[in-house]
């Protein structure tokens, strides 16, 4: 019974293919016949014109032969002049004898190439599950909340649709259990093209993506690929900036400006004496975010994060609501709740990387130029935090919305090189008070 059923299905499918070929054959043949009728019509008109020309020429030749027999010279000259003019006109109109149609390539628009179709027909067989597609990482793009995934497949003609699966990557140790857990994956079904943009993702977060190629015989998955979103972009908030700080037009650079007294004082604005603070225009309560700060020639600065409730009239890091990496001349420290640690940092440090992993309660600082981890705070966040910046001299420039560098083995941390101090500052740093 099963054999008969499958044989009947095979005959039905093949008969349908033959029927399609017959219909296409008739349709293409009609185009040839229509062109033939059109060309024959034009040729028939030319034949009729040629016949008329031939008849006029025959009459003209007979008249010329008759005049040649004229013995009266005056009458001969008069008739010959008229005949000569008619011969000239007939010669000029002989262009009608040249065919408008080139008979050798009159059907050049009807070239046939069925090589692809023949190859497909020769490959007719029972359907198998498609080969696994391959995600092309070099073509994939990301913003702070989207990732566009691109892939290729060797069996595009046999694939009815694709399915995209993705989930947050929580570490290699948990990946196998994650891979086998259906509930942990988001699924986008019935994709017809070889790319798809996923929206609403967390900023600065690594995701695992898998593409499934599907047809009636089954499906196969691509190899898992890790892709990450960029960090949430932000600028400096003028409403929170110290009145003696000058903010650039693009909101990414802050500079000490003692003459800048135009701003009015508000509770939200930093108001420390001798130190000049500013904050980003976002409050972060989830995800992983990375930004960098270019210090330029500044030798006194503090860079970190703070709760909105952190006091604005004292240094960040001097209270329990802020965490910072700070430089004071030749000394580098990390500070929180008025407790400090010295950090061994190359004195030529010109750029500082900040990685805020809110979900995993970590704030890390890096030297991106040398791929070096400097320090990590373990923080139990209870409120949204804001990027915060303070300078005592010169200027700082913010680079936000960046992807975390590849050298950061997130979420695993490297050991930092820092030393706790019993006193708030060592003797060489007392000038910072």
SEZANU-310590 format. One record per residue (C-alpha): x, y, z; residue number from 1. Coordinates in steps of 0.1 Angstrom, whole numbers, plus 5000, padded with zeros to 4 digits. Each point is the difference from the previous one (the first is absolute). Layout:
N
<lumpa <X Y Z> NUM>
...
END
This chain:
433
<lumpa <5000 5000 5000> 1>
<lumpa <5028 5024 5009> 2>
<lumpa <5018 4992 4967> 3>
<lumpa <4969 5006 4979> 4>
<lumpa <4994 5033 5018> 5>
<lumpa <5035 5013 4994> 6>
<lumpa <5000 4988 4964> 7>
<lumpa <4967 5018 4994> 8>
<lumpa <5014 5031 5016> 9>
<lumpa <5031 4998 4978> 10>
<lumpa <4980 4996 4969> 11>
<lumpa <4978 5030 5010> 12>
<lumpa <5030 5023 5007> 13>
<lumpa <5017 4990 4967> 14>
<lumpa <4968 5004 4980> 15>
<lumpa <4997 5035 5015> 16>
<lumpa <5035 5008 4989> 17>
<lumpa <4993 4988 4965> 18>
<lumpa <4968 5020 4999> 19>
<lumpa <5019 5031 5011> 20>
<lumpa <5026 4994 4972> 21>
<lumpa <4973 4995 4974> 22>
<lumpa <4983 5032 5010> 23>
<lumpa <5033 5020 4999> 24>
<lumpa <5008 4984 4967> 25>
<lumpa <4967 5011 4985> 26>
<lumpa <5004 5035 5014> 27>
<lumpa <5035 5004 4986> 28>
<lumpa <4989 4986 4967> 29>
<lumpa <4972 5026 4998> 30>
<lumpa <5026 5027 5002> 31>
<lumpa <5019 4985 4971> 32>
<lumpa <4968 4998 4979> 33>
<lumpa <4990 5035 5008> 34>
<lumpa <5034 5013 4989> 35>
<lumpa <4998 4979 4968> 36>
<lumpa <4966 5015 4991> 37>
<lumpa <5013 5035 5007> 38>
<lumpa <5031 4995 4978> 39>
<lumpa <4981 4983 4972> 40>
<lumpa <4976 5030 5000> 41>
<lumpa <5028 5024 4995> 42>
<lumpa <5016 4978 4973> 43>
<lumpa <4966 4997 4982> 44>
<lumpa <4998 5038 4999> 45>
<lumpa <5035 5002 4986> 46>
<lumpa <4991 4974 4974> 47>
<lumpa <4969 5020 4989> 48>
<lumpa <5022 5031 4998> 49>
<lumpa <5025 4981 4979> 50>
<lumpa <4973 4988 4976> 51>
<lumpa <4988 5035 4995> 52>
<lumpa <5035 5012 4994> 53>
<lumpa <5005 4972 4975> 54>
<lumpa <4968 5007 4981> 55>
<lumpa <5009 5037 4998> 56>
<lumpa <5035 4991 4987> 57>
<lumpa <4986 4976 4974> 58>
<lumpa <4977 5027 4987> 59>
<lumpa <5029 5025 4999> 60>
<lumpa <5022 4975 4981> 61>
<lumpa <4973 4994 4974> 62>
<lumpa <4995 5037 4995> 63>
<lumpa <5037 5005 4997> 64>
<lumpa <5002 4972 4973> 65>
<lumpa <4971 5016 4982> 66>
<lumpa <5017 5035 4999> 67>
<lumpa <5032 4985 4987> 68>
<lumpa <4981 4991 4968> 69>
<lumpa <4989 5037 4995> 70>
<lumpa <5014 5015 4968> 71>
<lumpa <4990 5036 5006> 72>
<lumpa <5030 5015 5019> 73>
<lumpa <4980 5028 5016> 74>
<lumpa <4974 4977 5014> 75>
<lumpa <5027 4975 5011> 76>
<lumpa <5019 5027 5020> 77>
<lumpa <4968 5012 5017> 78>
<lumpa <4989 4964 5009> 79>
<lumpa <5035 4989 5010> 80>
<lumpa <5004 5029 5025> 81>
<lumpa <4968 4989 5017> 82>
<lumpa <5011 4964 5000> 83>
<lumpa <5034 5009 5015> 84>
<lumpa <4984 5019 5029> 85>
<lumpa <4977 4970 5007> 86>
<lumpa <5030 4976 5000> 87>
<lumpa <5018 5022 5025> 88>
<lumpa <4970 5000 5023> 89>
<lumpa <4997 4963 4997> 90>
<lumpa <5036 4994 5008> 91>
<lumpa <4997 5023 5031> 92>
<lumpa <4971 4979 5013> 93>
<lumpa <5018 4967 4996> 94>
<lumpa <5008 5000 5037> 95>
<lumpa <4967 4982 5005> 96>
<lumpa <5016 4969 4986> 97>
<lumpa <5023 4997 5031> 98>
<lumpa <4983 4978 5027> 99>
<lumpa <4994 5016 5034> 100>
<lumpa <5006 4967 5018> 101>
<lumpa <5033 4982 5004> 102>
<lumpa <4990 4963 4994> 103>
<lumpa <5032 4987 5016> 104>
<lumpa <4993 5013 5036> 105>
<lumpa <4964 5010 4998> 106>
<lumpa <4992 4980 5032> 107>
<lumpa <5030 5010 5021> 108>
<lumpa <4977 5009 5029> 109>
<lumpa <4989 4963 5003> 110>
<lumpa <5032 4985 5013> 111>
<lumpa <4993 4971 5024> 112>
<lumpa <5022 4990 5030> 113>
<lumpa <4984 4972 5020> 114>
<lumpa <5033 4988 5015> 115>
<lumpa <4990 5009 5036> 116>
<lumpa <4966 4984 4996> 117>
<lumpa <5016 4968 4985> 118>
<lumpa <5023 4998 5029> 119>
<lumpa <4971 5003 5024> 120>
<lumpa <4980 4973 4982> 121>
<lumpa <5030 4977 4999> 122>
<lumpa <5003 5005 5038> 123>
<lumpa <4964 4989 5006> 124>
<lumpa <4999 4977 5030> 125>
<lumpa <4983 4996 5033> 126>
<lumpa <5004 5031 5022> 127>
<lumpa <5026 4999 5028> 128>
<lumpa <5005 5025 5028> 129>
<lumpa <5020 5030 4988> 130>
<lumpa <5037 5004 5009> 131>
<lumpa <5006 5022 5030> 132>
<lumpa <5002 5037 4992> 133>
<lumpa <5030 5021 5010> 134>
<lumpa <4999 5033 5019> 135>
<lumpa <5023 5026 4984> 136>
<lumpa <5013 5020 5030> 137>
<lumpa <5019 5024 4978> 138>
<lumpa <4966 5012 4985> 139>
<lumpa <4982 5002 5033> 140>
<lumpa <4994 5035 5015> 141>
<lumpa <4988 5013 5033> 142>
<lumpa <4987 5031 5018> 143>
<lumpa <4994 5005 5037> 144>
<lumpa <4966 4981 4998> 145>
<lumpa <5001 4981 4966> 146>
<lumpa <5020 4973 4983> 147>
<lumpa <4997 4992 4963> 148>
<lumpa <5010 4964 4993> 149>
<lumpa <5011 4989 4965> 150>
<lumpa <5005 4964 4988> 151>
<lumpa <5005 4979 4969> 152>
<lumpa <4988 4966 4989> 153>
<lumpa <5010 4975 4973> 154>
<lumpa <4964 4987 4996> 155>
<lumpa <4980 5032 4994> 156>
<lumpa <4977 4983 4974> 157>
<lumpa <4989 4972 5024> 158>
<lumpa <4995 5023 5030> 159>
<lumpa <4965 5011 5008> 160>
<lumpa <5009 5023 5029> 161>
<lumpa <5025 5009 5026> 162>
<lumpa <4996 5002 5038> 163>
<lumpa <5021 5023 5021> 164>
<lumpa <5007 4991 5037> 165>
<lumpa <5018 5021 5025> 166>
<lumpa <5007 5004 5037> 167>
<lumpa <5023 5019 5024> 168>
<lumpa <5034 4984 5003> 169>
<lumpa <5007 4995 5037> 170>
<lumpa <5034 4983 4997> 171>
<lumpa <5016 4970 4984> 172>
<lumpa <4995 4978 5030> 173>
<lumpa <4962 5003 4998> 174>
<lumpa <4998 4999 4962> 175>
<lumpa <4994 4962 4996> 176>
<lumpa <4970 5000 5024> 177>
<lumpa <4988 5032 4984> 178>
<lumpa <5002 4984 4966> 179>
<lumpa <4979 4971 5010> 180>
<lumpa <4974 5022 5018> 181>
<lumpa <4972 5009 4975> 182>
<lumpa <4983 5024 5025> 183>
<lumpa <5030 5023 5001> 184>
<lumpa <5000 5009 4963> 185>
<lumpa <4981 5027 4982> 186>
<lumpa <4988 4988 4965> 187>
<lumpa <4992 5019 4968> 188>
<lumpa <4983 4976 4976> 189>
<lumpa <4992 5001 4963> 190>
<lumpa <5029 5022 4987> 191>
<lumpa <5002 5000 4962> 192>
<lumpa <5032 5020 4995> 193>
<lumpa <5036 4994 5010> 194>
<lumpa <5001 5027 5027> 195>
<lumpa <4979 5013 5029> 196>
<lumpa <5002 5029 5025> 197>
<lumpa <4991 4993 5036> 198>
<lumpa <4987 5030 5019> 199>
<lumpa <4996 5007 5037> 200>
<lumpa <5032 4985 5012> 201>
<lumpa <5020 5010 5031> 202>
<lumpa <5028 5024 4996> 203>
<lumpa <5036 4987 5001> 204>
<lumpa <4989 4964 5003> 205>
<lumpa <5013 4969 4983> 206>
<lumpa <4975 4977 4984> 207>
<lumpa <5001 4965 4984> 208>
<lumpa <4984 4997 4966> 209>
<lumpa <4990 4968 4981> 210>
<lumpa <4984 4999 4965> 211>
<lumpa <4979 4970 4991> 212>
<lumpa <4993 4991 4963> 213>
<lumpa <4967 4982 4996> 214>
<lumpa <4982 4981 4972> 215>
<lumpa <4974 4972 4999> 216>
<lumpa <5027 4973 5007> 217>
<lumpa <5013 5016 5032> 218>
<lumpa <5024 5027 5012> 219>
<lumpa <5036 5006 5009> 220>
<lumpa <5016 5026 5022> 221>
<lumpa <5030 5023 4995> 222>
<lumpa <5029 5000 5024> 223>
<lumpa <4993 5023 5030> 224>
<lumpa <5014 5035 4995> 225>
<lumpa <5007 5026 5027> 226>
<lumpa <4990 5036 4991> 227>
<lumpa <4997 5030 5023> 228>
<lumpa <4982 5033 5000> 229>
<lumpa <5017 5033 5005> 230>
<lumpa <4998 5020 5032> 231>
<lumpa <4972 5026 5006> 232>
<lumpa <5013 5033 4985> 233>
<lumpa <4999 5031 5022> 234>
<lumpa <5012 5036 5002> 235>
<lumpa <5008 5023 5029> 236>
<lumpa <4969 5016 5016> 237>
<lumpa <5003 5038 5001> 238>
<lumpa <4974 5002 5028> 239>
<lumpa <5023 4980 5024> 240>
<lumpa <5033 5016 4989> 241>
<lumpa <5020 5022 5024> 242>
<lumpa <4996 5037 4991> 243>
<lumpa <5038 5003 4994> 244>
<lumpa <5001 4973 4974> 245>
<lumpa <4996 5006 4963> 246>
<lumpa <4982 4973 4980> 247>
<lumpa <5007 4996 4963> 248>
<lumpa <4971 5003 4974> 249>
<lumpa <4999 4962 4995> 250>
<lumpa <4998 4995 5038> 251>
<lumpa <5030 4976 5000> 252>
<lumpa <5027 5023 5014> 253>
<lumpa <5004 5019 5033> 254>
<lumpa <5026 5026 5007> 255>
<lumpa <5008 5021 5031> 256>
<lumpa <4990 5036 4995> 257>
<lumpa <5004 5023 5030> 258>
<lumpa <4983 5029 4980> 259>
<lumpa <4968 4980 4994> 260>
<lumpa <4976 5014 5026> 261>
<lumpa <4968 5003 4978> 262>
<lumpa <4984 4968 5013> 263>
<lumpa <4976 5003 5029> 264>
<lumpa <5004 4977 5030> 265>
<lumpa <4974 4972 5004> 266>
<lumpa <4999 4970 5023> 267>
<lumpa <5008 4977 4971> 268>
<lumpa <5032 5018 4990> 269>
<lumpa <5034 4990 5014> 270>
<lumpa <5012 5027 5023> 271>
<lumpa <5033 4988 5016> 272>
<lumpa <5027 5025 5008> 273>
<lumpa <5032 4995 4980> 274>
<lumpa <4987 4970 4982> 275>
<lumpa <4976 5001 4970> 276>
<lumpa <4975 4972 4994> 277>
<lumpa <4977 4990 4972> 278>
<lumpa <4978 4970 4993> 279>
<lumpa <4986 4981 4970> 280>
<lumpa <4964 5006 4989> 281>
<lumpa <4990 4964 5007> 282>
<lumpa <4992 4979 5030> 283>
<lumpa <5008 4963 4996> 284>
<lumpa <4981 4972 5017> 285>
<lumpa <5008 4969 4979> 286>
<lumpa <5024 4986 4974> 287>
<lumpa <5037 5003 4994> 288>
<lumpa <5014 5033 4989> 289>
<lumpa <5035 5012 4989> 290>
<lumpa <5014 5034 4994> 291>
<lumpa <5034 5016 4999> 292>
<lumpa <5014 5033 5012> 293>
<lumpa <5028 5018 4983> 294>
<lumpa <5019 5020 5027> 295>
<lumpa <5023 5020 4977> 296>
<lumpa <5024 5020 5022> 297>
<lumpa <4978 4999 5031> 298>
<lumpa <5019 4988 5031> 299>
<lumpa <4971 5003 5026> 300>
<lumpa <4968 4983 4993> 301>
<lumpa <4975 4974 5013> 302>
<lumpa <4979 4978 4978> 303>
<lumpa <4973 4976 5010> 304>
<lumpa <4963 4996 5008> 305>
<lumpa <4976 5013 5027> 306>
<lumpa <4964 4997 5011> 307>
<lumpa <4978 5030 4993> 308>
<lumpa <4999 5006 5038> 309>
<lumpa <5038 5004 5003> 310>
<lumpa <5010 5034 5014> 311>
<lumpa <5009 5026 4974> 312>
<lumpa <5021 5021 5023> 313>
<lumpa <5028 4975 5007> 314>
<lumpa <5024 4978 4980> 315>
<lumpa <4985 4969 4984> 316>
<lumpa <5012 4970 5019> 317>
<lumpa <5000 5017 5033> 318>
<lumpa <4966 4985 5008> 319>
<lumpa <4982 4967 4999> 320>
<lumpa <4980 5010 4968> 321>
<lumpa <5030 5003 4976> 322>
<lumpa <5029 4979 4987> 323>
<lumpa <5029 5016 4981> 324>
<lumpa <5035 4995 4985> 325>
<lumpa <5020 5031 5007> 326>
<lumpa <5034 5016 4992> 327>
<lumpa <5017 5026 5021> 328>
<lumpa <5032 5010 4984> 329>
<lumpa <5021 4968 4998> 330>
<lumpa <4978 4979 5022> 331>
<lumpa <4971 4978 4989> 332>
<lumpa <4973 4988 5024> 333>
<lumpa <4966 4985 5000> 334>
<lumpa <4976 5015 5026> 335>
<lumpa <4966 4991 5016> 336>
<lumpa <4984 5012 5032> 337>
<lumpa <5032 5020 5008> 338>
<lumpa <5022 4968 4999> 339>
<lumpa <5027 4998 4974> 340>
<lumpa <5025 4976 4984> 341>
<lumpa <5031 5009 4981> 342>
<lumpa <5000 4985 4965> 343>
<lumpa <5032 4993 4980> 344>
<lumpa <4994 5018 4967> 345>
<lumpa <5024 5011 4973> 346>
<lumpa <5005 5038 5004> 347>
<lumpa <4994 5005 4963> 348>
<lumpa <4964 4988 5003> 349>
<lumpa <4980 5023 4976> 350>
<lumpa <4968 4980 4996> 351>
<lumpa <4979 4982 5026> 352>
<lumpa <4974 4973 4992> 353>
<lumpa <4970 4996 5023> 354>
<lumpa <4979 4968 5000> 355>
<lumpa <4968 5001 5020> 356>
<lumpa <4983 4966 5003> 357>
<lumpa <4969 5010 5019> 358>
<lumpa <4984 4965 4999> 359>
<lumpa <5031 4983 5014> 360>
<lumpa <5007 5028 5025> 361>
<lumpa <5034 5009 4987> 362>
<lumpa <5018 5033 4990> 363>
<lumpa <5034 4995 4983> 364>
<lumpa <5027 5023 4988> 365>
<lumpa <5025 4992 4972> 366>
<lumpa <5030 5014 4981> 367>
<lumpa <4987 4993 4965> 368>
<lumpa <5032 5011 4983> 369>
<lumpa <5019 4972 5017> 370>
<lumpa <4970 4975 5004> 371>
<lumpa <5005 5002 5038> 372>
<lumpa <4975 4995 5028> 373>
<lumpa <5005 5026 5028> 374>
<lumpa <4973 4993 5026> 375>
<lumpa <4965 4987 5006> 376>
<lumpa <4975 5011 5026> 377>
<lumpa <4975 4974 5012> 378>
<lumpa <4968 5020 5005> 379>
<lumpa <4965 4990 5011> 380>
<lumpa <4981 5025 4980> 381>
<lumpa <4967 5011 5015> 382>
<lumpa <4993 5031 4978> 383>
<lumpa <5007 5012 4965> 384>
<lumpa <5035 5014 4995> 385>
<lumpa <5013 5028 4979> 386>
<lumpa <5035 5004 4984> 387>
<lumpa <5018 5027 5019> 388>
<lumpa <5031 5021 4992> 389>
<lumpa <5021 5025 5021> 390>
<lumpa <5031 5020 4991> 391>
<lumpa <5022 5023 5019> 392>
<lumpa <5019 5013 4969> 393>
<lumpa <5000 4998 4962> 394>
<lumpa <4973 4980 4982> 395>
<lumpa <4984 4966 4993> 396>
<lumpa <4983 4985 4970> 397>
<lumpa <4974 4973 5001> 398>
<lumpa <4997 4971 4975> 399>
<lumpa <4967 4983 5006> 400>
<lumpa <4979 4974 4983> 401>
<lumpa <5030 4977 4994> 402>
<lumpa <5000 4962 4998> 403>
<lumpa <5021 4984 5028> 404>
<lumpa <5035 4993 4986> 405>
<lumpa <5008 4964 4992> 406>
<lumpa <5028 4998 5026> 407>
<lumpa <4974 5003 5028> 408>
<lumpa <4991 4964 5008> 409>
<lumpa <4965 5009 5012> 410>
<lumpa <4987 4990 5024> 411>
<lumpa <5031 4984 5015> 412>
<lumpa <5023 5025 5016> 413>
<lumpa <5038 5002 5001> 414>
<lumpa <5019 5006 5032> 415>
<lumpa <5006 5037 5006> 416>
<lumpa <5033 5015 5012> 417>
<lumpa <4990 5022 5029> 418>
<lumpa <5010 5006 5036> 419>
<lumpa <4977 5010 5029> 420>
<lumpa <5010 5030 5021> 421>
<lumpa <4993 5004 5037> 422>
<lumpa <4999 5037 4997> 423>
<lumpa <4979 5019 4974> 424>
<lumpa <5031 5011 4981> 425>
<lumpa <5037 4994 5000> 426>
<lumpa <5022 5030 5007> 427>
<lumpa <5006 5008 4964> 428>
<lumpa <4963 5005 4994> 429>
<lumpa <4991 5024 5028> 430>
<lumpa <5000 5029 4975> 431>
<lumpa <4968 4985 4986> 432>
<lumpa <4979 5008 5031> 433>
END
